[in-house]
Amino acid sequence: MKVKRFIGQNTQEAMQKISDEMGKDAVILNTRKIRQKGITGFFKKPLVEVVAAVDERVPQNNQMLNTQIGRLYSQKQTFSVNENTPAVLKRLENQIELINKLVNRLTHGVSVVENTSRLPVKPAFLSYYEQLVKNEVHEDIAKVIIEKAISFYEEERTEFESCLNKVLLEYLGPSQPLQLPDGQRKIVMFIGPTGVGKTTSLAKMAAIFSIQQQKKVGLITADTYRIAAVDQLKIYAEILEIPLSILYSPKEVVDALHQHRDKDVILIDTAGKSIRDTAQEKEIMELINLSNADEIYLVLSCNTSYAGCKNIIDSYNFLPDYKLFFTKID
């Protein structure tokens, strides 16, 4: 069975796409309205999503079968006067057998299309399951997630998406914001590959603590491999009026921390590490040990695939203890 999702500006457009690709034998499994992507999607007319299925083993146009059957039924049977009875019966038998074969082909196709018992989840929720699998969630896990969300949906009778989010949060676990104890300095280090948003996230955290929470913040960067990273953090530090220390070797972190001894929180930026760079692993570990970092965050981007995230986590398995920090959620 072929199951596919079609999107159109309206129902007629989506149905036309189904007819063009799957033919008239397609069965509609689910329809719903979806918001268009991006911020502007809030102000645009929602799109129509239709999930349809068709058995690829069944001819796309059963009209041909109907036509053949109709012709057989409409044919006038003529027999010669001199024709013996066995011959007449044999001809009738052949005609009936051919009609039976055509009818069986037609009815078999309909029964297979209507049989949705082989689908991993209920047809109405198939698009959500497909989206999870598309995002590299294992099929068995995706099935359990959808089934649990369906159970919540049937009990609570709220929007299915909110039930699905509830289940996903159970799997991910609750987020734990960075807490700053009163009267105690906290040293926080951001570690991760290049391009995941470490520097930008560090600057956002600095703004939250300094502006919203009125905390004294100090910034330290060890990412001297990229000049742009240092310049970027300098600009953030100047805008926020926060002192910034630049490290050219891990040992310099001791003096930098002493300079920020009056701060409530110190945020340390590090250089992105390639997967097999063992020399950089040693630098990171030396920086962690010399700074006595209270918390270490391994930074991951939300637009990284499951396989990519797993590779990154595996490459940082040398870290003693850390939490995950997800960026680019928006």
C-alpha positions in Angstrom: 0.0 0.0 0.0 1.2 3.5 -0.9 0.4 6.2 1.7 1.3 9.8 0.9 0.5 13.3 2.2 -0.7 16.0 -0.2 -0.9 19.7 0.6 -2.9 22.3 -1.3 -4.2 25.8 -0.9 -7.7 24.3 -0.5 -9.4 20.9 -0.5 -10.0 20.9 -4.2 -6.3 21.5 -5.0 -5.2 18.7 -2.7 -7.8 16.3 -4.1 -6.7 17.1 -7.6 -3.1 16.3 -6.7 -4.3 12.9 -5.3 -6.2 12.2 -8.4 -3.3 13.1 -10.7 -0.8 10.9 -8.8 -2.8 8.1 -7.3 -5.8 7.9 -9.6 -9.5 7.5 -8.7 -8.9 4.4 -6.5 -7.2 6.4 -3.8 -8.8 6.3 -0.3 -8.7 9.4 1.9 -7.4 8.6 5.4 -7.3 12.0 7.0 -7.7 15.7 6.3 -6.7 18.7 8.4 -5.7 22.3 8.1 -2.1 23.3 8.8 -0.5 26.7 9.4 2.1 27.8 6.9 5.7 27.9 8.0 7.4 31.0 9.4 6.2 33.9 11.4 4.2 35.2 8.4 2.3 31.9 8.5 0.2 33.3 11.3 -1.3 35.9 9.0 -1.9 33.6 6.0 -4.8 31.3 5.2 -4.0 27.8 6.5 -3.2 25.1 4.0 -5.2 21.8 3.6 -3.4 18.5 4.2 -4.9 15.3 3.0 -3.4 11.8 3.6 -4.4 9.3 1.0 -3.6 5.7 0.3 -3.8 3.3 -2.7 -2.8 -0.3 -3.3 -0.1 -0.2 -6.0 -0.9 -3.7 -6.9 -4.4 -2.7 -8.0 -4.7 -1.1 -11.5 -4.8 2.7 -11.2 -7.9 2.8 -13.3 -10.5 0.1 -12.4 -12.8 1.6 -15.0 -11.0 -0.7 -17.5 -12.2 -3.8 -15.5 -15.7 -2.4 -15.2 -15.8 -1.8 -18.9 -14.6 -5.4 -19.6 -17.2 -6.8 -17.3 -19.9 -4.7 -18.8 -19.1 -5.8 -22.3 -19.2 -9.4 -21.3 -22.6 -9.0 -19.7 -24.0 -7.0 -22.6 -22.8 -9.4 -25.3 -25.7 -11.4 -26.9 -25.0 -15.1 -26.9 -25.9 -16.7 -30.2 -25.7 -20.4 -30.8 -26.0 -22.4 -34.0 -28.9 -24.8 -34.3 -26.6 -27.5 -35.3 -24.3 -26.8 -32.3 -24.4 -29.7 -29.7 -25.2 -29.1 -26.1 -21.7 -29.8 -24.6 -20.2 -27.1 -26.9 -22.8 -24.5 -25.8 -22.3 -25.3 -22.2 -18.5 -25.0 -22.6 -18.8 -21.6 -24.2 -21.0 -20.4 -21.4 -18.7 -21.8 -18.8 -15.7 -19.9 -20.3 -17.7 -16.7 -20.3 -18.7 -17.1 -16.7 -15.2 -18.0 -15.6 -13.8 -14.9 -17.3 -16.4 -12.7 -15.6 -15.6 -14.2 -12.2 -11.9 -13.5 -12.7 -12.6 -9.8 -13.6 -14.9 -9.4 -10.6 -12.4 -11.0 -8.2 -9.7 -8.6 -9.4 -11.9 -5.6 -8.9 -13.2 -6.6 -5.5 -9.8 -7.7 -4.3 -8.4 -4.3 -5.1 -11.1 -2.5 -3.1 -10.7 -4.8 -0.1 -6.9 -4.3 0.0 -7.2 -0.5 -0.2 -9.8 -0.4 2.6 -7.7 -2.6 4.9 -5.7 -0.2 7.0 -4.8 -2.7 9.7 -1.3 -2.9 8.5 -0.6 0.8 9.1 1.7 1.5 12.1 -0.9 3.8 13.7 -4.5 4.9 13.2 -4.9 6.6 9.8 -5.9 9.9 11.3 -2.6 10.2 13.1 -0.4 8.8 10.4 1.1 12.1 9.3 2.4 12.7 12.8 4.1 9.3 12.8 5.6 10.0 9.4 7.0 13.3 10.7 8.7 11.6 13.6 10.2 9.0 11.4 11.3 11.6 8.9 13.2 13.3 11.8 15.1 10.0 12.5 13.0 8.8 15.4 13.1 5.0 15.4 9.9 3.5 14.0 9.1 1.5 17.1 9.7 4.5 19.3 7.6 6.8 17.0 4.8 4.2 17.2 4.8 4.2 21.0 4.9 8.0 21.1 1.9 8.3 18.8 -0.1 5.6 20.6 0.5 7.2 23.9 -0.5 10.6 22.5 -3.7 9.1 21.1 -4.5 7.7 24.5 -4.2 11.2 26.1 -6.2 12.6 23.2 -9.1 10.2 23.7 -9.1 10.8 27.5 -8.7 14.6 27.6 -10.3 15.5 24.3 -8.0 18.4 23.7 -5.9 19.2 20.6 -3.9 16.2 19.5 -0.7 18.3 19.0 -0.8 19.4 22.7 -1.1 15.7 23.7 1.8 14.8 21.4 3.9 17.6 22.9 3.1 16.3 26.3 4.5 12.8 25.4 7.6 14.3 23.7 8.4 16.3 26.9 8.1 13.1 28.9 10.7 11.5 26.7 13.0 14.5 26.7 12.7 15.3 30.4 12.1 18.7 31.9 14.5 21.5 31.2 16.7 22.8 34.0 17.4 26.5 33.9 20.8 27.7 35.1 20.4 28.7 38.8 22.7 31.2 40.5 22.9 30.7 44.3 23.0 34.0 46.4 26.5 35.0 47.6 28.3 32.3 45.6 30.2 32.8 42.3 29.3 30.3 39.5 31.6 29.3 36.7 29.8 28.0 33.5 31.6 26.6 30.5 30.1 26.2 27.0 31.6 23.4 24.9 30.7 22.1 21.4 31.5 21.9 17.7 31.8 25.0 15.5 28.6 26.5 14.2 26.1 25.3 16.8 25.7 28.7 18.4 27.9 28.7 21.5 29.0 32.3 21.3 25.5 33.7 20.5 23.9 31.6 23.3 26.6 32.7 25.8 25.9 36.4 24.9 22.1 35.8 25.4 22.7 34.2 28.8 24.9 37.2 29.7 22.2 39.6 28.7 19.6 37.7 30.8 21.7 37.7 33.9 23.0 41.2 33.7 19.8 43.0 32.5 16.9 41.0 33.8 18.4 39.6 37.0 20.8 42.4 37.7 23.7 40.0 38.3 27.4 40.8 37.9 28.6 38.9 34.8 32.1 38.2 33.5 33.0 36.8 30.1 36.0 34.7 29.1 36.7 33.3 25.7 39.2 30.6 24.8 38.1 30.6 21.1 41.1 32.3 19.7 41.2 29.9 16.7 38.5 32.1 15.0 39.1 35.8 15.0 35.5 36.4 14.1 34.4 34.6 17.3 36.5 36.9 19.5 35.3 40.1 17.7 31.7 38.9 18.0 32.0 38.4 21.7 33.8 41.8 22.1 30.9 43.6 20.5 28.4 41.8 22.8 30.5 42.7 25.8 30.7 46.3 24.8 27.0 46.6 24.3 26.2 44.9 27.6 29.1 46.7 29.3 30.5 43.5 30.6 34.2 42.8 31.0 35.7 40.2 28.7 39.0 38.2 29.1 40.7 36.5 26.2 42.7 33.3 26.7 45.5 32.2 24.5 46.4 29.1 26.6 44.4 27.2 29.2 46.7 28.3 32.0 45.6 31.9 31.6 42.2 31.0 32.9 43.5 31.2 36.5 44.4 34.9 36.2 41.2 35.6 34.3 39.0 34.1 37.0 40.9 36.1 39.6 40.1 39.3 37.7 36.4 38.3 37.8 36.4 37.4 41.4 33.7 39.8 42.3 31.3 38.5 39.7 28.1 36.4 40.4 28.5 34.3 37.2 31.4 33.8 34.7 30.6 32.4 31.3 33.4 30.8 29.4 33.3 30.3 25.6 35.5 27.6 24.1 36.7 26.8 20.5 34.8 24.3 18.5 36.4 20.8 18.4 36.5 18.6 15.4 35.4 15.0 16.0 38.9 13.4 16.1 41.0 16.3 17.5 42.7 14.7 20.5 45.0 17.7 21.1 42.0 19.9 21.5 40.5 17.4 23.9 43.5 17.9 26.2 43.1 21.7 26.0 39.5 21.5 27.0 40.1 19.1 29.9 43.0 21.3 31.1 40.6 24.3 30.9 37.9 22.5 32.9 40.4 21.3 35.6 42.1 24.7 36.0 38.8 26.7 36.1 37.0 24.2 38.4 33.9 24.9 36.3 30.6 24.4 38.3 28.6 23.5 35.2 29.5 22.4 31.7 27.1 22.6 28.8 27.6 20.6 25.6 25.9 22.8 23.0 23.9 21.1 20.2 21.9 22.7 17.4 18.2 21.6 17.0 18.6 21.5 13.3 21.3 18.7 13.6 20.0 15.2 12.7 19.8 12.4 15.2 22.9 10.8 13.7 24.8 14.0 13.8 23.9 14.7 17.5 25.0 11.1 18.4 28.3 11.6 16.7 28.9 14.9 18.6 28.0 13.4 21.9 30.2 10.4 21.2 33.1 12.7 20.3 32.8 14.5 23.7 32.6 11.4 25.8 35.7 12.5 27.5 33.8 15.2 29.4 33.5 14.4 33.2 29.9 15.7 33.7 27.8 17.9 31.5 24.3 19.0 30.5 22.9 19.5 27.0 22.2 23.0 25.8 20.0 23.2 22.7 20.2 26.2 20.3 18.3 27.4 17.2 15.0 26.3 18.5 13.4 29.2 16.7 
